[in-house]
Amino acid sequence: PNRLLTRYADDLLGRGGAMVDAIDAIGRGEDCWEGVAFDLPARWEP
């Protein structure tokens, strides 16, 4: 998630930093570049 946009949304919604804290907990994640194939299964089984 875009941290800056999330901070703006957090401020507008009066969340007190909860949304920013949530994306901090998620972490940066992985880059996904245009044209790179990935697999998204139709069904998810834990």
C-alpha positions in Angstrom: 0.0 0.0 0.0 1.0 3.6 -0.6 2.0 4.8 2.8 1.4 8.5 2.0 -2.1 8.0 0.6 -2.9 5.8 3.5 -1.8 8.5 5.9 -4.0 11.1 4.1 -7.0 8.7 4.3 -6.3 7.9 8.0 -6.3 11.7 8.7 -9.5 12.3 6.7 -11.3 9.4 8.4 -10.1 10.3 11.9 -8.6 6.9 12.5 -5.8 8.2 14.8 -3.1 6.4 12.9 -4.7 2.9 12.9 -4.5 2.6 9.1 -0.9 3.6 9.0 -0.1 1.1 11.8 -1.9 -1.6 9.9 0.2 -1.1 6.7 3.3 -1.0 8.9 2.3 -4.4 10.3 1.8 -5.8 6.8 5.2 -4.8 5.7 6.6 -3.7 2.3 5.6 -6.8 0.4 7.1 -7.9 -2.9 7.5 -5.9 -6.1 5.4 -7.1 -9.1 6.7 -5.7 -12.3 4.6 -5.3 -15.5 4.7 -8.4 -17.6 5.8 -10.8 -14.8 3.6 -13.9 -14.7 2.1 -15.0 -11.4 -0.4 -17.7 -10.4 -3.6 -16.9 -8.7 -5.6 -20.1 -7.8 -9.3 -20.1 -8.3 -9.8 -21.8 -4.9 -7.8 -21.3 -1.8 -7.4 -24.1 0.7 -5.5 -23.5 4.0 
